[in-house]
């Protein structure tokens, strides 16, 4: 359970960074 929660947080952070990078690249 703890591992799943940690993974979810990491995935969210990665998604944020990925979104920022992609939007910068697109714009």
Secondary structure, DSSP 4 states (H G I P E B T S, - for coil): -HHHHHHHHHHHHHHHHHHHHHHHHH-
